[in-house]
Amino acid sequence: MSGHPDVLIIGAGAAGLFCALGLKDSASVTVVEAGPDPGTPPPRWMLYDYLLPDDCYYHYTDADTGLDLPQGRGTGGGSTVNSAAALRGQPWDFDGWGVPGWSWPECLGGFRAIESDQQFGGAEYHGAAGPIPITRLPPGPLDEALIALCTQRGYPAAADHNAPGALGIGVWPTNRKGEGRWGTHAGVLPLVRPAVDVRTGTQAIRLLFDGTRCTGAEVSGPEGPQRLQAGRVVVCAGAFGSSLLLMNSGIGPEAMVRHGGARLVSRLDGVGANLQDHPWCLLDVDVTDLAAIEARPVSGALLRYELPGDHVEAEIFPWQTRPYDPSVPATQVSFTAALMTPLSRGHVTLTPGGAAEVRVRHLADEQDATRMAQIVATTAGLIDNLAAQGLVRVPGGAWWRAGDLAAAGRRVAGTYNHHCGTCRMGDPADLRSVVSPGLDVLGTTGLTVADCSVFPVIPRANTNLASMMIGHRAARLLRGVPAGQA
């Protein structure tokens, strides 16, 4: 492979590998990935374990709370380390972005292209030939009890949570083959090789510029420091990694770029701003019978419903805790109460040494705290009913028994690990924008960002499938397909 490829992709995660797949037949492509490649076919631990070797993660820390913010590291990125939850988001998510070329009908083609839906592939809003298998596993006994309870309470049945506008109670759509996690490492990387030069263990240090034209990147890998030249650079390093790389390369708020020691290339105040995540609160209980749960997190019952407001969406679902934390009893189940339409915004900034300082600011907005309290109260009510049936035991001193659920929620709120938005896509005239509707970094040429960092507003769903969709559509844009057709 030439040392001067047409396209250099930084990051071999959910978006990066789909971008490489879409370009491999029309351009020479090199992909650099800081993390490891566990091998093809994927080893068993990569498919079935939920606490992976530490070199499969970046560990960022929330500067305000000390909360660990793990991010996928290695081929497949987040799709290698997550729970294989495969939600798209709602049509009004993408329509609400208000970005030309990125409405729901335009994004739907990308979602259909990446998937092979095992139950609903024949539906007009699904795909049947993509490399990511989407399936729904049979629910376990606790899931069945929760589904029956929610049905009794009047929530509609949701046979397919990826049907446009779906709400109610059903089972999770997951990206799995059999019961093993099947992300972009398993499903896309074998299709990318050998046409694409994929270099793992290779960290991008900074982007290279001739004036404002991006000409490549300085990287450090097994052969030591290198300067890789390319006709186009596509950054797919995630909400933290992409904004961090831009700022360390001279793109971002001027004071922050200077603070990090870089030469200013393009002043974009939106870089690192607009950080979003879905906050969740975990209500931990114990099942009375271990056979009631399955050791396959996020594959059973899922309740999605709306609170009063403009499509203010919530999720409630149970999962066995132990696969993520071996120190807890096998009987422990975490009931998740998640707010899928947060108003709170955080940011990523640079330390003097060029590292990331992250402040997510979960539930900082008063409406978020109030809404989370309502979701927790609903979750607690479901738990009480299941306890009355003898299915679960509520621990003494449960935090959700507190009188002020908004304050209690703020104390225990955690991360759904759906960080996004730090390189916002939008109108170039909008000072908050970082990339154009065509995903070009404003004030530069030859540079694209294509991952979850470009989301203007977080979708009402896990961000994994939407990141894959972004990578797929980015490749089409780079091939010259008009934005409305990409």
Secondary structure, DSSP 8 states (H G I E B T S, - for coil): --SS-SEEEE--SHHHHHHHHHHTTTS-EEEEESS----SS--HHHHH-SS--GGGEEEEEBTTT--EEEEE-STTTHHHHS--B-----HHHHHHH--TT-SHHHHHHHHHHHEEETTTTTSTTS-BSSSEEEE-----HHHHHHHHHHHHTT--B-S-TTSTT--EEEE--EEEETTEE--HHHHTHHHHTTTSEEEES-EEEEEEEETTEEEEEEEEETTEEEEEE-SEEEE--HHHHHHHHHHHTTEE-HHHHHHHT---SEE-TTTT-SBB--EEEEEEEEESSGGGS-SSSS-SEEEEEEETTTTEEEEEEEEESTTT-TTS-TTEEEEEEEESS----BEEEE-TTS-EEEE--TT-SHHHHHHHHHHHHHHHHHHHHHHHTTSEE--TT-GGGSS-HHHHHHHH-EE-S--B-TT-B--TTSTT-SB-TT-BBTT-BSEEE-SGGG-SS--SS-SHHHHHHHHHHHHHHHTT--TTT-
